Structure formats: structure tokens, C-alpha cells
């Protein structure tokens, strides 16, 4: 995604974020239909993904998937459920306090790891089974963000999620 110039009206609106976020939950998907493994920390490999996750070693554009904690109750309500557990949605990181879609096309830091938001993490057809009929539509617009790992390191529960300075080429 190409960001608008930093000195444009839209660039000035997109640059600031109200505050840092926080990692609330970490999950790894070891295989296509394998149960999600919940962990307290994970090694992030630059250009690859999270060690132990099925997407590690792929194109890198989907090296990490993030979803906003604030969206979980919305997804549950739209799916007609009381609550939805993060592992049901099969994302890697649940973060709170920062609008993850605002990180699309820009770099951000989680702990020692630098990531770059690559694209929205749209739902897949598996959400119909996971959330029931209409689950796919309940997730639309709330699926989170895919990111690539620019600089590796360890991500831990409680780490801050901080947008790096807004830059345009």
C-alpha cells in the first residue's frame, strides 16, 4: 500500500495515533486445521514469520496476523454469541488500545520486533464453521491486519505496540 505524502492533508490525518497498544494474547497455528497453541511469547523471524506457525517461511506478507481486542465482542455479537475466544479466529496476536488497520502500509514495533502492515486480514470460509452461519459476515471488516516481520526478535504478552514515525517514499 502506498501511503499519502506525510505533508498532505490525508497524510497529516493518518500519521498520529492516540496511544500505544498492548499485546493481550499470542497464538500459533502449527498446521492448517491443527488447534491453535496459546503461548506467552514467540520468536519472530525477519522475512519469515513466527517460529512454530504454519505461515513461517512463506512470502512473509502474512508473517503475523493481528486482531483488535476491542473487535472480539463486536464479532461475537454479530455472530449471535455471548463471547468469542481468540483461538477460534486463528489470528496470531490480539492487541488492545490501537486501531490495527491504521498500521496498514506503515512500520510499527512490538517489543524488539519491527513489523510492516501489509493488508487487511480478511476472514476465510472457516469462520462459518467456527462461528456458525453468518460467521464469515460477522468477521468482515473486523478481521484485523496481516504484517511482515522487518526485524526479528521476541514478542511477549504485555509488549507495547507502537507506530513508528509516518514515512512516505
SENU-766068 format. One record per residue (C-alpha): residue number from 0; residue in three letters; y, x, z. Coordinates in steps of 0.1 Angstrom, whole numbers. Example, Ala and Ser with C-alpha at 12.3 -4.5 7.8 and 13.67 -1.06 7.14 Angstrom:
+-----+--------+-------+-------+-------+
: num : residu :     v :     u :     w :
+-----+--------+-------+-------+-------+
:   0 :    ALA :   -45 :   123 :    78 :
:   1 :    SER :   -11 :   137 :    71 :
+-----+--------+-------+-------+-------+
***
This chain:
+-----+--------+-------+-------+-------+
: num : residu :     v :     u :     w :
+-----+--------+-------+-------+-------+
:   0 :    UNK :     0 :     0 :     0 :
:   1 :    UNK :    34 :    13 :    -9 :
:   2 :    UNK :    59 :     7 :    19 :
:   3 :    UNK :    95 :    -3 :    11 :
:   4 :    UNK :   120 :    25 :    14 :
:   5 :    UNK :   130 :    32 :    50 :
:   6 :    UNK :   167 :    27 :    42 :
:   7 :    UNK :   161 :    -7 :    25 :
:   8 :    UNK :   167 :   -40 :    43 :
:   9 :    UNK :   129 :   -47 :    44 :
:  10 :    UNK :   122 :   -11 :    55 :
:  11 :    UNK :   146 :   -14 :    84 :
:  12 :    UNK :   128 :   -46 :    95 :
:  13 :    UNK :    93 :   -31 :    91 :
:  14 :    UNK :   100 :     2 :   109 :
:  15 :    UNK :   104 :    -8 :   146 :
:  16 :    UNK :    76 :   -22 :   166 :
:  17 :    UNK :    84 :   -38 :   200 :
:  18 :    UNK :    60 :   -16 :   220 :
:  19 :    UNK :    28 :     4 :   220 :
:  20 :    UNK :    -6 :   -14 :   221 :
:  21 :    UNK :   -37 :    -6 :   241 :
:  22 :    UNK :   -74 :    -3 :   232 :
:  23 :    UNK :   -93 :   -30 :   251 :
:  24 :    UNK :  -128 :   -28 :   236 :
:  25 :    UNK :  -148 :    -5 :   214 :
:  26 :    UNK :  -179 :   -14 :   193 :
:  27 :    UNK :  -201 :     4 :   168 :
:  28 :    UNK :  -222 :   -13 :   141 :
:  29 :    UNK :  -252 :    10 :   137 :
:  30 :    UNK :  -266 :    -9 :   107 :
:  31 :    UNK :  -259 :   -39 :    85 :
:  32 :    UNK :  -275 :   -66 :   107 :
:  33 :    UNK :  -280 :   -45 :   138 :
:  34 :    UNK :  -265 :   -56 :   171 :
:  35 :    UNK :  -231 :   -41 :   179 :
:  36 :    UNK :  -232 :   -13 :   205 :
:  37 :    UNK :  -204 :   -15 :   230 :
:  38 :    UNK :  -191 :    19 :   242 :
:  39 :    UNK :  -162 :    32 :   264 :
:  40 :    UNK :  -153 :    60 :   240 :
:  41 :    UNK :  -162 :    71 :   205 :
:  42 :    UNK :  -158 :   102 :   183 :
:  43 :    UNK :  -136 :    96 :   152 :
:  44 :    UNK :  -143 :   119 :   123 :
:  45 :    UNK :  -114 :   126 :    98 :
:  46 :    UNK :  -121 :   111 :    64 :
:  47 :    UNK :  -153 :    96 :    75 :
:  48 :    UNK :  -153 :    71 :   103 :
:  49 :    UNK :  -166 :    65 :   138 :
:  50 :    UNK :  -197 :    85 :   147 :
:  51 :    UNK :  -226 :    60 :   151 :
:  52 :    UNK :  -210 :    33 :   130 :
:  53 :    UNK :  -226 :    23 :    97 :
:  54 :    UNK :  -193 :    29 :    77 :
:  55 :    UNK :  -191 :    65 :    88 :
:  56 :    UNK :  -194 :    88 :    58 :
:  57 :    UNK :  -183 :    61 :    33 :
:  58 :    UNK :  -150 :    60 :    14 :
:  59 :    UNK :  -130 :    64 :    46 :
:  60 :    UNK :  -107 :    35 :    38 :
:  61 :    UNK :  -128 :    13 :    62 :
:  62 :    UNK :  -135 :    41 :    87 :
:  63 :    UNK :  -122 :    20 :   115 :
:  64 :    UNK :  -116 :   -18 :   118 :
:  65 :    UNK :   -92 :   -32 :   143 :
:  66 :    UNK :   -85 :   -67 :   155 :
:  67 :    UNK :   -58 :   -80 :   178 :
:  68 :    UNK :   -70 :   -92 :   213 :
:  69 :    UNK :   -43 :  -120 :   210 :
:  70 :    UNK :   -61 :  -134 :   180 :
:  71 :    UNK :   -95 :  -139 :   197 :
:  72 :    UNK :   -85 :  -171 :   215 :
:  73 :    UNK :   -70 :  -184 :   182 :
:  74 :    UNK :  -102 :  -177 :   163 :
:  75 :    UNK :  -122 :  -194 :   190 :
:  76 :    UNK :  -100 :  -225 :   189 :
:  77 :    UNK :  -100 :  -227 :   151 :
:  78 :    UNK :  -138 :  -224 :   152 :
:  79 :    UNK :  -142 :  -251 :   178 :
:  80 :    UNK :  -154 :  -227 :   205 :
:  81 :    UNK :  -143 :  -220 :   241 :
:  82 :    UNK :  -142 :  -182 :   235 :
:  83 :    UNK :  -155 :  -156 :   211 :
:  84 :    UNK :  -169 :  -123 :   221 :
:  85 :    UNK :  -155 :   -92 :   202 :
:  86 :    UNK :  -190 :   -81 :   191 :
:  87 :    UNK :  -195 :  -114 :   173 :
:  88 :    UNK :  -166 :  -105 :   149 :
:  89 :    UNK :  -181 :   -70 :   143 :
:  90 :    UNK :  -148 :   -50 :   144 :
:  91 :    UNK :  -147 :   -16 :   160 :
:  92 :    UNK :  -116 :   -18 :   181 :
:  93 :    UNK :   -99 :   -47 :   199 :
:  94 :    UNK :   -63 :   -38 :   207 :
:  95 :    UNK :   -36 :   -57 :   225 :
:  96 :    UNK :     2 :   -56 :   226 :
:  97 :    UNK :     8 :   -45 :   190 :
:  98 :    UNK :     7 :   -65 :   157 :
:  99 :    UNK :   -21 :   -46 :   139 :
: 100 :    UNK :   -11 :   -60 :   105 :
: 101 :    UNK :    23 :   -42 :   110 :
: 102 :    UNK :     3 :    -9 :   108 :
: 103 :    UNK :    -8 :   -16 :    72 :
: 104 :    UNK :     3 :    13 :    50 :
: 105 :    UNK :    15 :    34 :    78 :
: 106 :    UNK :     2 :    60 :   102 :
: 107 :    UNK :    -5 :    54 :   139 :
: 108 :    UNK :   -20 :    73 :   168 :
: 109 :    UNK :   -48 :    62 :   192 :
: 110 :    UNK :   -53 :    88 :   218 :
: 111 :    UNK :   -56 :   121 :   199 :
: 112 :    UNK :   -67 :   103 :   167 :
: 113 :    UNK :   -43 :    97 :   138 :
: 114 :    UNK :   -51 :    68 :   115 :
: 115 :    UNK :   -36 :    51 :    85 :
: 116 :    UNK :   -38 :    13 :    80 :
: 117 :    UNK :   -53 :     7 :    45 :
: 118 :    UNK :   -59 :   -30 :    41 :
: 119 :    UNK :   -64 :   -63 :    59 :
: 120 :    UNK :  -100 :   -67 :    73 :
: 121 :    UNK :  -109 :  -100 :    56 :
: 122 :    UNK :  -138 :  -120 :    70 :
: 123 :    UNK :  -172 :  -120 :    53 :
: 124 :    UNK :  -196 :  -148 :    48 :
: 125 :    UNK :  -215 :  -137 :    80 :
: 126 :    UNK :  -188 :  -154 :   100 :
: 127 :    UNK :  -203 :  -188 :    90 :
: 128 :    UNK :  -234 :  -179 :   109 :
: 129 :    UNK :  -216 :  -161 :   138 :
: 130 :    UNK :  -190 :  -188 :   145 :
: 131 :    UNK :  -206 :  -219 :   129 :
: 132 :    UNK :  -195 :  -240 :    99 :
: 133 :    UNK :  -159 :  -232 :    92 :
: 134 :    UNK :  -161 :  -197 :   109 :
: 135 :    UNK :  -151 :  -179 :    77 :
: 136 :    UNK :  -119 :  -200 :    75 :
: 137 :    UNK :  -112 :  -196 :   113 :
: 138 :    UNK :  -111 :  -159 :   107 :
: 139 :    UNK :   -88 :  -160 :    76 :
: 140 :    UNK :   -55 :  -143 :    85 :
: 141 :    UNK :   -69 :  -131 :   118 :
: 142 :    UNK :   -95 :  -106 :   106 :
: 143 :    UNK :   -75 :   -75 :   116 :
: 144 :    UNK :   -69 :   -42 :    98 :
: 145 :    UNK :   -90 :   -15 :    81 :
: 146 :    UNK :   -79 :    21 :    87 :
: 147 :    UNK :   -89 :    56 :    76 :
: 148 :    UNK :   -90 :    85 :   100 :
: 149 :    UNK :   -65 :   112 :    91 :
: 150 :    UNK :   -70 :   134 :   122 :
: 151 :    UNK :  -102 :   131 :   142 :
: 152 :    UNK :  -107 :   131 :   179 :
: 153 :    UNK :  -119 :   107 :   207 :
: 154 :    UNK :  -108 :    71 :   211 :
: 155 :    UNK :  -112 :    57 :   246 :
: 156 :    UNK :  -107 :    23 :   262 :
: 157 :    UNK :   -72 :    22 :   276 :
: 158 :    UNK :   -58 :    46 :   250 :
: 159 :    UNK :   -23 :    37 :   237 :
: 160 :    UNK :   -19 :    25 :   201 :
: 161 :    UNK :    14 :    40 :   189 :
: 162 :    UNK :    30 :    36 :   154 :
: 163 :    UNK :    42 :    70 :   141 :
: 164 :    UNK :    77 :    72 :   125 :
: 165 :    UNK :    81 :    49 :    95 :
: 166 :    UNK :    79 :    71 :    64 :
: 167 :    UNK :    82 :    64 :    27 :
: 168 :    UNK :    75 :    89 :    -1 :
+-----+--------+-------+-------+-------+
***
